[in-house]
Amino acid sequence: MGCCSPDYQKMVEEEEKRINENNTKPVPLWVKLASVTIIVAAILIYVLV
């Protein structure tokens, strides 16, 4: 199958999508909780000061 095949672009896009799905890593729960805590603390400090 060469670059001129009608299915080549479709095949490349499917392979790219599959690779991208495998590379996504979920954010750990402790990172989410730490982020929310920092944001809430910053807002409270801003409001109270």
N, CA, C and O of each residue as an XYZ file, in Angstrom:
196
protein
N       0.849     -1.179      0.000
C       0.000      0.000      0.000
C       0.892      1.239      0.000
O       1.645      1.460      0.948
N       0.814      2.024     -1.028
C       1.648      3.208     -1.136
C       0.931      4.456     -0.685
O      -0.200      4.403     -0.203
N       1.595      5.566     -0.846
C       1.022      6.837     -0.400
C      -0.122      7.292     -1.302
O      -0.882      8.189     -0.937
N      -0.245      6.682     -2.468
C      -1.278      7.096     -3.413
C      -2.568      6.275     -3.259
O      -3.554      6.538     -3.948
N      -2.562      5.305     -2.378
C      -3.738      4.475     -2.184
C      -4.865      5.293     -1.558
O      -4.601      6.119     -0.684
N      -6.111      5.087     -1.978
C      -7.237      5.851     -1.416
C      -7.428      5.605      0.082
O      -7.925      6.477      0.795
N      -7.044      4.444      0.550
C      -7.236      4.130      1.960
C      -6.059      4.550      2.833
O      -6.114      4.420      4.056
N      -4.999      5.051      2.212
C      -3.791      5.375      2.967
C      -4.048      6.441      4.024
O      -3.664      6.269      5.180
N      -4.698      7.551      3.637
C      -4.950      8.640      4.584
C      -5.835      8.166      5.733
O      -5.604      8.522      6.888
N      -6.843      7.365      5.412
C      -7.734      6.839      6.435
C      -6.955      5.948      7.407
O      -7.157      6.014      8.619
N      -6.072      5.124      6.864
C      -5.278      4.235      7.692
C      -4.345      5.031      8.611
O      -4.185      4.697      9.785
N      -3.744      6.069      8.072
C      -2.832      6.907      8.861
C      -3.602      7.600      9.983
O      -3.119      7.654     11.114
N      -4.778      8.124      9.694
C      -5.580      8.803     10.715
C      -6.009      7.839     11.817
O      -5.993      8.206     12.992
N      -6.386      6.629     11.463
C      -6.778      5.636     12.469
C      -5.596      5.257     13.354
O      -5.743      5.129     14.569
N      -4.435      5.078     12.753
C      -3.234      4.740     13.518
C      -2.864      5.889     14.461
O      -2.500      5.659     15.614
N      -2.960      7.114     13.971
C      -2.653      8.292     14.776
C      -3.614      8.395     15.961
O      -3.196      8.695     17.080
N      -4.889      8.148     15.715
C      -5.897      8.199     16.774
C      -5.612      7.125     17.823
O      -5.726      7.383     19.022
N      -5.245      5.926     17.381
C      -4.953      4.834     18.304
C      -3.741      5.167     19.173
O      -3.746      4.897     20.374
N      -2.714      5.746     18.576
C      -1.513      6.115     19.327
C      -1.835      7.207     20.333
O      -1.371      7.152     21.472
N      -2.617      8.193     19.933
C      -2.965      9.279     20.839
C      -3.800      8.785     22.012
O      -3.643      9.284     23.127
N      -4.683      7.817     21.788
C      -5.494      7.276     22.877
C      -4.633      6.545     23.882
O      -4.903      6.597     25.082
N      -3.602      5.864     23.414
C      -2.725      5.123     24.314
C      -1.818      6.042     25.121
O      -1.369      5.658     26.201
N      -1.537      7.238     24.629
C      -0.614      8.145     25.305
C      -1.283      9.025     26.354
O      -0.585      9.699     27.112
N      -2.604      9.042     26.421
C      -3.264      9.889     27.402
C      -3.261      9.185     28.749
O      -3.701      8.042     28.875
N      -2.760      9.882     29.740
C      -2.699      9.330     31.087
C      -3.657     10.130     31.968
O      -3.636     11.361     31.948
N      -4.491      9.441     32.737
C      -5.409     10.159     33.616
C      -4.655     10.862     34.741
O      -3.625     10.379     35.211
N      -5.179     12.002     35.163
C      -4.571     12.755     36.244
C      -4.918     12.054     37.561
O      -6.085     11.747     37.807
N      -3.926     11.802     38.400
C      -4.199     11.129     39.673
C      -5.116     11.968     40.563
O      -5.128     13.197     40.484
N      -5.879     11.285     41.404
C      -6.837     11.951     42.266
C      -6.148     12.925     43.212
O      -6.683     14.002     43.476
N      -4.970     12.571     43.731
C      -4.309     13.464     44.681
C      -3.886     14.773     44.014
O      -3.836     15.809     44.678
N      -3.585     14.745     42.728
C      -3.218     15.975     42.009
C      -4.443     16.872     41.871
O      -4.350     18.087     42.041
N      -5.594     16.270     41.561
C      -6.833     17.043     41.459
C      -7.182     17.680     42.797
O      -7.517     18.862     42.860
N      -7.100     16.888     43.873
C      -7.433     17.409     45.198
C      -6.472     18.527     45.617
O      -6.897     19.538     46.176
N      -5.199     18.344     45.349
C      -4.217     19.371     45.692
C      -4.487     20.652     44.914
O      -4.379     21.744     45.471
N      -4.835     20.536     43.641
C      -5.120     21.717     42.824
C      -6.332     22.468     43.348
O      -6.310     23.693     43.466
N      -7.385     21.732     43.661
C      -8.597     22.364     44.176
C      -8.322     23.039     45.512
O      -8.797     24.147     45.760
N      -7.559     22.376     46.371
C      -7.227     22.945     47.681
C      -6.444     24.243     47.529
O      -6.731     25.225     48.214
N      -5.479     24.252     46.655
C      -4.672     25.461     46.441
C      -5.528     26.593     45.899
O      -5.393     27.735     46.340
N      -6.399     26.297     44.958
C      -7.249     27.331     44.369
C      -8.210     27.892     45.408
O      -8.385     29.107     45.502
N      -8.837     27.006     46.192
C      -9.769     27.464     47.227
C      -9.029     28.299     48.269
O      -9.540     29.333     48.700
N      -7.852     27.875     48.678
C      -7.064     28.637     49.656
C      -6.702     30.019     49.103
O      -6.779     31.013     49.825
N      -6.315     30.084     47.849
C      -5.967     31.368     47.233
C      -7.175     32.305     47.191
O      -7.051     33.502     47.452
N      -8.337     31.753     46.863
C      -9.554     32.586     46.822
C      -9.897     33.076     48.218
O     -10.248     34.243     48.391
N      -9.803     32.207     49.219
C     -10.108     32.621     50.587
C      -9.136     33.703     51.071
O      -9.554     34.674     51.703
N      -7.863     33.540     50.781
C      -6.883     34.549     51.165
C      -7.184     35.868     50.472
O      -7.082     36.926     51.092
N      -7.548     35.823     49.219
C      -7.848     37.037     48.456
C      -9.084     37.740     49.029
O      -9.107     38.966     49.139
N     -10.102     36.968     49.391
C     -11.348     37.549     49.906
C     -11.154     38.104     51.316
O     -11.682     39.168     51.637
N     -10.408     37.402     52.153
C     -10.250     37.805     53.541
C      -9.237     38.928     53.738
O      -9.251     39.588     54.777
N      -8.368     39.155     52.773
C      -7.341     40.193     52.934
C      -7.737     41.469     52.310
O      -6.982     42.440     52.359
